[in-house]
Amino acid sequence: MLYLLVSFFVAAVVTLLVIHSSRSHAHLSADADLSGPQKFHATPVPRIGGTGMFTGLACCVGVAAFAKHPDWKFGGLLLLCGLPAFVACLIEDLTKRVSPGQRLLATAVSAALGIWLLGATITRTDVPGLDWVVSTVVGAYFATVFTVAGVANSVNIIDGFNGLSSMCVSLMLLVFAYVAYQVGDLTLALWALAGVGAALGFFVWNFPSGLIFLGDGGAYFLGFYLAEIGILLIARNAEVSPLFPLMVCIYPVFETVFSIYRRKVVRAVPPGLPDGIHLHSLIYRRLMRWAIGARDARAMTRRNSMTAPYLWMLCVSSLVPALAFWDSTPLIAACMVLFGLTYVALYRRIVRFKTPKWLVVTR
């Protein structure tokens, strides 16, 4: 609990300092593009929220080292592994010159470092055929790098509304911490809780007012951190189902897979092309009807912040069965199928203007 409090306090203070000094670095750090399909803020806002979270976790490593806690080296290596993804994406936040492919490559490098320094490798999946692939060194490395990069990208995709990504990742890390504690892996439980503290230290300034954004640096780093904790949990603890981490992360992962299908197959456009019809975008536009047409900053910010709780509940709907069945692959697989069907059914209703009336906010 000490590391959760340290990371929360440091992340909150550093994030506040970034906000208060924003005028001096706004020409670099501010998101001034208000016209894109996934832009929902009313005024330019700094998008380097990842700096506070990374600093908070770094201070946790420093506190642990000062106290001569044996787990400080693990935390230090975890941050070292995440450095390429964080730095590359932070450069994008400041320069707008790092392509999506380069960001994914940097995240892949971080995943490779995790394999080398931490042993964070996927060697079992309980999926016929795929288990044969990951039984080989090359297959396991490829699956691990692909998974880490994919989860990091998925967290970035759902990062569009105040409090959405940071709260979802906080809840996911809490579930990882609980199961790690249940199986006696106190090291992973400690650093999962430290990640919760760092994310919440950012959250208090992001929700509901949107004073600062995660940016690519924050989103990709959070996604990397989440993926590494999940992979290490199944790599170090045979009793945990290999599908458990996927069930925990199913909301952002399924959102990404569904978006690729929707763009590539349904609309026949490049899968990397941004659009404004993600589930969270539709909830913003079609469930927050009281503010349709409003352009003043106060109304837009309120409408933005009222969107995230819908998705928090969707995220929780996957975390409850994950907690209940963390050691049972068949039950988790069934819950994953049920989640996918529920997501698609909800999306179809909203996109066809058939949203249940009890979900619509009229005032």
Secondary structure, DSSP 8 states (H G I E B T S, - for coil): -HHHHHHHHHHHHHHHHHHHTHHHHHHHHEE----STT---SS-EE--THHHHHHHHHHHHHHHHHTT-TTHHHHHHHHHHHHHHHHHHHHHHHHS---HHHHHHHHHHHHHHHHHHH-------SSTTHHHHHTSHHHHHHHHHHHHHHHHHHHHHTTTSTTHHHHHHHHHHHHHHHHHHHTT-HHHHHHHHHHHHHHHHHHHHHTTT--S--HHHHHHHHHHHHHHHHHHHHHH-TTS-TTHHHHHTHHHHHHHHHHHHIIIIIS-S-TT---S-SHHHHHHHHTBGGGTT--SHHHHHHHHHTTHHHHHHHHHHHHHHHHHTTT-HHHHHHHHHHHHHHHHHHHHHHHTT---GGG-B--
